[in-house]
Amino acid sequence: MQTLILEGYLAADPSILSAEGSGRKRASFRVLESARFRRADGTTGERTTGFNCICFSEATAEKYIQPFARKGTRVVIQGHVENDSWTGRDNVEHYDLRVVVDDIRLKNRQTPRKAADTEDPQVEEPAGTYDLNDDIPF
């Protein structure tokens, strides 16, 4: 099995989903990672790659990801890559790769969110050079 370590930012708030039948909860989210490079002519460029991630640990999803992770949170993920396939509504077979999360660390953990919390959360640590108020590219 291959192990992947990925550092990036959450593209949106994570989705906490319940499995049919068992009701076990899991977290689903997308992590964006940007790489800067220099072209042959000397100009700089940037490439952003998105990774679909899923965390099957119910305790991690409920007690760590759901209360603290939000759009723009910087994360470090350790996991493995898995093929995912499904048949769409148009009966076309779709294929994708996803990262199955074994371990996750939130680098700029925010205050826990409450059900009635409508204010913007306060960030405890700086998030680096990125402005978290900007839209995250897809």
Secondary structure as UniProt FT lines:
FT   STRAND          4..10
FT   STRAND          15..18
FT   TURN            20..22
FT   STRAND          25..38
FT   TURN            40..41
FT   STRAND          44..55
FT   HELIX           58..60
FT   HELIX           61..65
FT   HELIX           66..68
FT   TURN            71..72
FT   STRAND          74..87
FT   TURN            89..90
FT   STRAND          93..106
FT   TURN            107..108
FT   TURN            115..116
FT   TURN            128..129
FT   TURN            132..133
//
